[in-house]
Amino acid sequence: MVGKYPVITLCGSTRFKEAFFEAQKRLTLEGNIVISVGLFGHSGDDEVWTEGTKAMLDDMHKRKIDMADAIYVINVGGYIGESTRSEIEYASRHGKEIRYLEGN
């Protein structure tokens, strides 16, 4: 919480770029500080796939989870990939609230 505003980190496959933008907008309007991904590797940001970059971004995203009160999982159609599953497990181990776009 920063001031009166909960901090939420978005997690999910970067193939769901539009869903990330929609969730960020909605959660912001609901009074949350929203932390998102910096690049969308599965939606055209090819820089993600250069040597060492994906590992750095994965580690950086864990730090974003550290900064948050909760994570919000963008699981369009129920899809949760390996990286997102890892982030959910990390958030759970660190006592973060876990919310989902769909179900769970």
C-alpha positions as MATLAB code, in Angstrom:
seq = 'MVGKYPVITLCGSTRFKEAFFEAQKRLTLEGNIVISVGLFGHSGDDEVWTEGTKAMLDDMHKRKIDMADAIYVINVGGYIGESTRSEIEYASRHGKEIRYLEGN';
ca = [
       0.000    0.000    0.000;
       1.305    3.404   -0.930;
      -0.713    5.990    0.930;
      -4.272    4.751    0.597;
      -3.627    2.979   -2.713;
      -3.060   -0.774   -2.966;
      -0.266   -1.801   -5.342;
      -1.054   -4.563   -7.834;
       1.395   -6.247  -10.219;
      -0.049   -7.705  -13.402;
       1.118  -11.205  -14.364;
       0.288  -13.325  -17.376;
       1.297  -14.269  -20.866;
       2.416  -11.314  -22.947;
       0.354  -12.719  -25.826;
      -2.606  -11.052  -24.065;
      -1.371   -7.476  -24.604;
      -4.843   -5.935  -24.950;
      -6.074   -7.709  -21.820;
      -3.092   -6.242  -19.923;
      -4.048   -2.728  -21.075;
      -7.725   -3.245  -20.190;
      -6.878   -4.599  -16.715;
      -4.400   -1.793  -16.076;
      -6.998    0.826  -16.955;
      -9.800   -0.788  -14.911;
      -7.655   -1.446  -11.837;
      -6.256    2.092  -11.961;
      -9.751    3.585  -12.122;
     -10.680    1.408   -9.121;
      -7.970    3.218   -7.112;
      -4.964    0.909   -7.396;
      -1.364    1.597   -8.329;
      -0.718   -0.862  -11.155;
       2.686   -2.281  -12.110;
       2.819   -4.036  -15.468;
       5.288   -5.686  -17.804;
       7.721   -3.507  -19.728;
       7.783   -5.545  -22.933;
       5.380   -7.890  -24.694;
       7.617  -10.609  -26.128;
       4.750  -12.722  -27.424;
       3.151   -9.664  -29.047;
       6.034   -8.350  -31.101;
       8.662   -6.914  -28.733;
      11.484   -9.041  -30.153;
      14.095   -7.483  -27.843;
      12.867   -9.909  -25.173;
      14.470  -12.803  -27.027;
      18.034  -11.412  -27.127;
      20.581  -13.250  -25.004;
      20.069  -12.707  -21.289;
      17.113  -10.356  -21.638;
      14.301  -12.836  -20.865;
      16.062  -13.992  -17.674;
      16.586  -10.367  -16.606;
      12.942   -9.502  -17.265;
      11.729  -12.579  -15.355;
      13.867  -11.605  -12.361;
      12.747   -7.979  -12.622;
       9.119   -9.087  -12.599;
       9.699  -10.921   -9.310;
      10.989   -7.622   -7.889;
       7.775   -5.972   -9.116;
       5.852   -8.636   -7.194;
       7.963   -7.808   -4.114;
       6.766   -4.196   -4.395;
       3.086   -5.163   -4.632;
       0.352   -6.010   -2.170;
      -1.252   -8.355   -4.696;
      -0.868   -9.822   -8.152;
      -3.556   -9.874  -10.804;
      -3.247  -12.792  -13.191;
      -4.261  -12.150  -16.801;
      -5.430  -15.695  -17.590;
      -7.483  -15.259  -20.756;
      -9.364  -18.480  -21.490;
      -7.863  -19.914  -18.288;
      -4.374  -19.981  -19.825;
      -1.485  -19.880  -17.356;
       1.969  -20.573  -18.789;
       5.146  -21.705  -17.077;
       6.484  -18.203  -16.315;
       3.156  -17.035  -14.924;
       2.818  -20.198  -12.823;
       6.263  -19.428  -11.389;
       5.145  -15.879  -10.549;
       1.972  -17.155   -8.850;
       4.023  -19.571   -6.733;
       6.477  -16.788   -5.860;
       3.654  -14.423   -4.858;
       2.017  -17.131   -2.772;
       5.276  -17.909   -0.916;
       5.632  -14.202   -0.134;
       2.107  -13.759    1.212;
       0.722  -11.710   -1.667;
      -2.971  -11.703   -2.487;
      -3.595  -13.460   -5.810;
      -6.463  -12.345   -8.014;
      -7.451  -13.652  -11.442;
      -9.079  -12.158  -14.511;
     -10.975  -15.436  -15.039;
     -11.957  -17.956  -12.387;
      -9.659  -19.556   -9.785;
];
